[in-house]
């Protein structure tokens, strides 16, 4: 097996591009009109999905329509938490799948879906509480029947180290399983695959979930 080219090739997997997507223009329902907003125009950050801001990662989320400002704000914050978990866990799944594709035979030992779910669990159980709302933009709309509703846009940030630590905990657990499999393996090819995967995961933990 060509382990050395494999390990060097894995380096490119540790640099995930930040998702900074321009949201499509929103078309109001017929007869609806904007009657108030915190700014004359939606600020630029309301057209992004996620971006790196120094040592933090920012996520933008929008609420559904609510009759009160408070409900709209609460919904936007909940949407931001979901987005942070889903965005980062999707990156994790892609990273693990790429490692498996590079190593070969890795699918026999690592399930990217299970890895992703475990990462989501780790982040949701504690780390996601560190996601804090930093910027708000509010709109007040009126429908054709005269009913008024609120929409809230929030930009929330979480320390990158929180994402890294959640990933590291999953990696440590998976590495322990790989080590146990290696101790039971009887052929050199299987040991080489397991060694390559453990080395790849060690490098990922060292570098963290880079989003630059």
C-alpha positions in Angstrom: 0.0 0.0 0.0 1.1 3.6 -0.7 0.8 5.0 2.8 3.2 8.0 2.5 1.5 9.6 -0.5 -1.8 8.9 1.1 -0.9 10.8 4.3 0.5 13.8 2.5 -2.5 13.8 0.3 -4.8 14.0 3.3 -3.4 17.5 4.1 -5.8 19.1 1.7 -8.7 17.7 3.6 -8.1 19.9 6.7 -9.0 23.1 5.0 -12.7 23.4 4.5 -14.0 26.5 2.7 -16.4 28.8 4.6 -19.9 28.8 3.3 -20.8 32.4 2.5 -23.8 32.2 0.3 -25.9 35.1 -1.0 -29.5 34.5 -0.1 -32.0 34.8 -3.0 -34.1 38.0 -3.0 -37.3 37.4 -1.0 -40.6 38.0 -2.8 -43.4 39.1 -0.5 -46.7 37.5 -0.8 -49.2 39.5 -3.0 -50.7 42.3 -1.0 -48.1 42.2 1.8 -46.2 45.4 2.7 -43.3 46.3 4.9 -44.5 48.8 7.4 -41.4 49.1 9.7 -37.8 47.9 9.9 -34.8 48.6 12.1 -32.9 49.9 9.1 -33.9 51.3 5.7 -32.3 48.3 3.9 -31.4 44.8 5.1 -27.8 44.9 6.2 -25.2 42.9 4.2 -24.9 40.2 6.8 -28.5 39.2 6.3 -27.5 37.8 2.9 -24.9 35.3 4.2 -25.3 31.8 5.6 -22.1 31.3 7.6 -18.6 32.9 7.7 -15.4 32.9 9.8 -14.8 36.0 11.8 -11.4 35.7 13.4 -11.5 32.9 16.0 -15.3 32.7 15.8 -17.8 31.3 13.3 -20.9 33.4 12.6 -24.3 32.0 11.4 -27.2 34.0 10.0 -30.8 32.8 10.6 -34.3 34.1 9.9 -37.4 33.5 11.9 -40.7 32.4 10.6 -43.6 34.9 10.7 -44.8 35.7 14.3 -47.3 38.0 15.9 -44.8 39.4 18.4 -41.2 40.5 18.2 -40.2 38.2 21.1 -41.5 35.1 19.4 -39.7 36.1 16.2 -36.5 36.6 18.0 -36.8 33.3 19.9 -37.4 31.5 16.6 -34.5 33.1 14.9 -32.1 32.1 17.7 -33.4 28.5 17.6 -32.9 28.5 13.8 -29.3 29.8 14.3 -28.5 26.9 16.7 -29.9 24.4 14.3 -27.9 25.9 11.4 -24.7 25.9 13.4 -25.1 22.2 14.2 -26.1 21.2 10.7 -23.5 23.3 8.9 -20.6 22.1 10.9 -21.7 18.5 11.0 -22.1 18.4 7.3 -18.5 19.6 7.0 -17.5 16.9 9.4 -19.3 14.2 7.4 -17.6 15.3 4.2 -14.2 15.4 5.8 -14.6 11.8 7.2 -15.9 10.6 3.8 -12.9 12.1 2.1 -10.6 10.4 4.5 -12.3 7.0 3.8 -12.1 7.6 0.0 -8.3 8.4 0.3 -7.5 5.5 2.6 -9.6 2.9 0.9 -11.4 0.1 2.7 -12.2 2.6 5.4 -15.9 2.2 5.0 -15.5 -1.2 6.7 -14.5 0.6 9.9 -15.9 4.1 9.9 -19.5 5.1 9.0 -19.6 8.8 8.1 -23.2 9.1 9.0 -22.7 7.7 12.5 -19.6 10.0 12.9 -21.8 13.0 11.9 -24.6 12.0 14.3 -22.1 11.6 17.2 -20.6 15.0 16.4 -24.1 16.6 16.4 -24.8 15.0 19.7 -21.6 16.3 21.3 -22.2 19.8 20.0 -25.9 19.9 20.9 -25.4 18.6 24.4 -23.3 21.5 25.6 -21.2 23.4 23.1 -24.0 25.0 21.2 -25.0 26.9 24.3 -22.0 29.1 23.6 -23.6 30.4 20.4 -24.4 34.0 21.1 -26.6 36.5 19.2 -24.5 39.5 18.1 -26.5 41.4 15.6 -30.3 41.8 14.9 -32.4 43.2 12.1 -36.2 43.3 12.5 -39.0 43.7 10.0 -42.7 44.3 10.6 -45.1 43.4 7.8 -48.8 43.7 7.2 -50.8 41.2 5.1 -53.8 42.1 2.9 -56.2 41.4 5.7 -54.5 43.9 7.9 -52.8 41.4 10.2 -49.3 42.3 11.3 -46.4 39.9 11.7 -42.7 40.1 12.6 -39.6 38.7 11.0 -36.3 38.6 12.9 -32.8 38.2 11.3 -30.0 37.3 13.7 -26.3 36.9 13.3 -25.0 34.6 16.0 -21.4 33.6 16.8 -19.7 30.6 18.4 -16.0 30.2 19.3 -14.3 28.0 16.7 -12.7 26.1 19.6 -16.1 24.8 20.6 -16.5 23.1 17.2 -12.9 21.8 17.4 -13.5 20.3 20.8 -16.7 18.6 19.8 -14.9 17.1 16.8 -11.9 16.1 18.9 -14.1 14.1 21.3 -15.6 12.1 18.5 -12.2 11.5 17.0 -10.8 10.2 20.3 -13.6 7.7 20.6 -13.3 6.5 17.0 -9.5 6.3 17.3 -9.8 4.0 20.3 -12.1 1.7 18.3 -9.6 1.7 15.4 -6.8 0.9 17.8 -8.8 -2.1 19.2 -9.4 -3.3 15.6 -5.8 -3.0 14.8 -4.8 -5.2 17.8 -7.2 -7.9 16.5 -6.1 -7.6 12.9 -4.0 -10.5 11.5 -2.9 -9.2 8.1 -0.5 -6.3 7.3 -2.9 -4.6 4.8 -5.6 -4.2 7.4 -3.1 -2.9 9.9 -1.8 -0.4 7.4 -5.3 0.9 6.6 -6.1 1.3 10.3 -2.8 3.1 10.9 -3.5 5.4 8.0 -6.9 6.3 9.3 -5.6 6.9 12.8 -2.9 9.1 11.5 -5.4 11.1 9.4 -7.7 11.5 12.5 -4.7 12.6 14.6 -3.9 15.3 12.0 -7.5 16.4 11.9 -7.6 16.8 15.7 -4.4 18.7 15.6 -5.5 21.1 13.0 -9.1 21.4 14.0 -12.1 22.0 11.8 -10.6 24.7 9.7 -13.2 26.9 7.9 -10.9 29.4 6.3 
